[in-house]
Amino acid sequence: MTTVTFPGAEAPARQHELDVDGVIIAVHEWGDEAADPLFLVHGGSDFGRTYDEFAPRLAAAGWRVITWDQRGHGDSGRAALYGWDADIRDAIGVMTHFTHRPAPVVGHSKGGALMIQLADAQPFRFSHLVNLDGLPSKRPMSDVSEHERGRMVASDLAGWLDHRRSTATATRKPGSLDELAARRARSNPRLAMDWLRYLVTVGAFESEDGWRWKLDPSMRFGGFGPWRPEWTAYRMPGLGMPFLGVIGTEQEPMGWGTVPDQIRPLIPVGGRLEVLEGVGHFVHIEQPAVVAGMVIDFLGGGR
């Protein structure tokens, strides 16, 4: 078995599986099992182990840090179909398993946008919400009439089903460890190659013909199913729990294209937006100590 290390990265203290409405969800934990839970939600085409350097910093502050691989990602089960609402239902299943009390939640990219929608629908689950560059606003919100919005949903559904049908029997292209790291670098050009090589060993599997990412081949770039960023951004201004948004100024292929001036008017009342100059989409990987410090301070310090 190939092993690669990276300074500061730690494997989870505990790993286990949950059956959430028939889909097996892989869960990863750091920190004291008796401590208060803090949930991390990963982005699209990612997996829970992308938090291997960030999560231990939060655990060291006294939290039981819990993340999971979304369906079709990492070590979680595959499904016949994927969609935004299914990911939200899985999140509810995981969070309910660990606590029935409000808990802090940190979401990156797609995970941050997912949690905006869940926080709007079920605010009782959240004591605090931190969004790491998952603030989905590529442009100012436009007023779309109801009948036009209905047409958009129908076209998105049809396109997603056609794509799923065409990839039902597909497999991911294999490659060496370095080849997979180089592929990932095209989407994550600001991340160190040593980190990307480490990421391959925890987010891909090795077989006789090479490494393959643990990602359902039907997942395309974005991989959200029928969904548009504007639909989530509409919900953000009304959130009532303490809110922290963190965004980088450097644009990357996997980012939202959001700029601070677009998102500031949508920050909930009493919330705040932190802008990291010269940092890209993966703010918690480029600057793990800085971002973890922001989160810990936002949550009131160590437990």
N, C-alpha and C positions, 0 to 999 in steps of 0.2 A: 504494500500500500504506500503510495507516494505521500510524503508529508512535507509541507512548506510552512514556515513560521513567518510571522510579521510582528515587529515590536509593538507591544501593547494589546495585541489581539488575543482574546481568551475564548476557548471553547465554552459553551454553556455548561453550567454546573449540573443541570438536569435536562433531559430530553425525553419526551413521551408523546403519545398520540391520543387524540380525542376523536370520537365519532360524533360529528355534528350533522345531524339529519341525513345520515348515510354516507357522508364524505369524511374520509380520514384526514384529520388536520394535524400536522406535525408541530409540536410546541417546544420552544427553547426557553430556558430560564437561567438567570444569573442572580446571585445574592441569597440572602437568608430566606429560607422557605417560610419562616414565621413572620417576616416583615410585611409591611403594607405593599400591595401590588401597584406596579406602574407598567402600563402597556405600551409597547412599541409596534407600529404598523408599517410594514415595508412598502416600497413602491412597485410599479408595474415591471414585470420581467426580472424582479429581484427575488429575494428570499430572506428569511429571518436572520441568517448568519451574516448578512451584510452589516449587522450591528455588533459584530464580534469585538470591535475596538471601542465603540461608543457605549454599549450596554454596561460593560464592567465599571465604567466611571460612575454611572448612576447607581449601580449596585453598591459601590464603595461608599456612597453617600447614605446608604441604609435602606434602599428600596429592594423589593423583590421584583426584578425586571423580567417581564414576560413578553415574548413575541411569538409569532407563528408564521408558517409558510402558507400563503393563500392557496386556495384550490388551484391545481394545475402548476404550481410553483414548488421548487425545492422538493422536500420529502412528503408533501401532502398528496392526497389522492387526486387523480384526474376525474373529470366529469364529462358527460355527453355534451353539455353546453356551459358556457361561462357568461357571466353578466355582472354588472355593477351591484344590483340588488342581492345577488347570490353571495358576493363577497361581504356585503353588509350583514346578511343573515349569519354567515360563518363567524364574523366578528362578534356578534351578539352571543353566539353559542360559546365561544371561547371566554369572553368576559364574564358571562353568567356562571361558567364553571368555577371561576376563581373567586368571585365576590358578588354580593348583591348591594354593595355600597358604592357611592361615587368614588371614582379613582382617576388619577391623572393619566392622560393618553397623549402620546407623541406619535405623529404620523409624518412620514416622508413622502413627498411627491404624490403619487396616486393614493398612498395610504393616508396622507393628510387630507386629501379631497374626500375620500371615503368617510373619514371621521367627522368632517364638517356636516355631511348629510346625516350621519347617525346622531351627532350631537344636536342637530336641529329636531330630529324625530324623537329622540329619547335622551333628553338632557340630564335625566336623573342618574345616568351612568357615569357622568363626567364631573370630577372636581375641578380639573383644569384641562385645557386643550392647547397643545403645542403643535404648530404646523411648520414643518421644515420644507420650504420651497415646494409646497403643494397647494399654492394659492392660485387657483385656475382662472386666470383672466388674461387672455392674449390681447384683448381689446376692450374698450368700454362696452358695457352691457347695452344691447339694443332691445327695443320693445318688439317682440315677435307675437303676432296674433295667434290665437288659439288654433285656428285651422291650419296655419302654416307650421306651428309646432307639431301638430299631429302628423302632417306629411313628413316632417323631418324624422320623427320616431319611426314611421313606417319604412322609410328608405334605409335608415340605419339598421333596423331589424332584418330587412331583406338582404342587405349587404353582408351583415354578420353571419346569417344562416348560410348564405352561398359560400362564404369563406370557410366556415366550419365543415361544410360538406366536402369541399375540395381538399381539406387537410386531414380528413378523418383517419387515414392510414399512413400519414407521413411520419418520418423519423428525423431527428436532428442530425446535422452533418457532424461527423466526428473530426477530431484534430488532436494534435499534441497539446500538452499543457500550455506551452508557450503560444501555440496558435490560438487557443481559446482566449488566452489573456490578451493577445493582440487584437482579436475580434472585439472583445469588450472595450479595448482602448479606443476604438473608433467611436464608440458612444460615450465613453468616459475619458476624454483626452487629457483631463487635468489630474487624473489619479495616477499614483506611482505604479510602475510596472510590477514592483515587488508586491504591492497590495493586490493587484489584479491576479497575479500568479497564486497568491494565497487564496483569493476568492474562488478560483477554479477548483482548488482542492476541497472546499467546503460547499460549493454550489454546483458541482458537476460530478459525474461518476465515470470511472475508468473501466473500460472493457478491452478486449483483445485488439480492436481496431482503433483505439484512441479514447479521448475524453468527449463526453457530451454534456451540455448544460441540463440540469434537472428542471426542464421547462417544457410543458406540453407543446408539441410542434404546431398546434393550432393557434398558439398565442402569437399574434403579430405585434409590430411596434405599437405601443399603446395597450393593446390587449384588454380593453375594458368592456368590450361588448357595446351595445347601443347606449351611447352616453355622449354628452357634450359638456365641456367645462363650464359654460354659462349656467347650466342647470344647477350646478353646485354653488357657484359664486352668488347666485340669488339668495341662498340661504344664510350666507355668512354674516351679514350685518345684524341679524336678529339673535345671534347666539348670546346666551346670558351668563355662561361660566367664564372665569378668567381665561383670557386668550392671549397667546404669544405667537406671532408669526416671525419666521426667520427666513430671509431670502438673500441669495448671492447676486452680484451684479454681472457676473460672467455668464454668457449664454452658452448652452451645450446642447447636443443633439437630443438628449433624453429629458431636457428641461421643458418648462411650460411656455417659455418666451415672455413670462410676466416681468414687468418692470415696476419699481416701487410706486411711481406716480399713478399707475393704473389701479393698484390694489389698496392704497391708503384710504380712499373713500369708502371701501367696503369693510374695513376693520371694525369689529363690534365695539360698541361704546365701552370705554374703560380698557379695551385691549391695546396691545402695542405691537409695532412692527420694528424688527431689528434688521438692518441692512448691512451685510458683510461685503465690504469693498474687495474686489480682486478675488472673490471666491465663486465657485461654480455651483451647479445644481446639487451636488452631494455635499452639502455644507457640513454634515456631521462626520464625514469621512475626511474631507480636506482639513477641517479645523475641529477635531473631536474634543479637545480640551476646552476650547472657547465655547462651543455650542453646549457641551455638557454643563459647563459652568453657568451659562445663561439659564438652562433648564432647571438646574438645582436652585439657583437664586430665585427663579420665578415660582418654584414650588415651596419656597420658604426655607431653603437650606437643607441640611442633612436630617434624616429621620432619627 
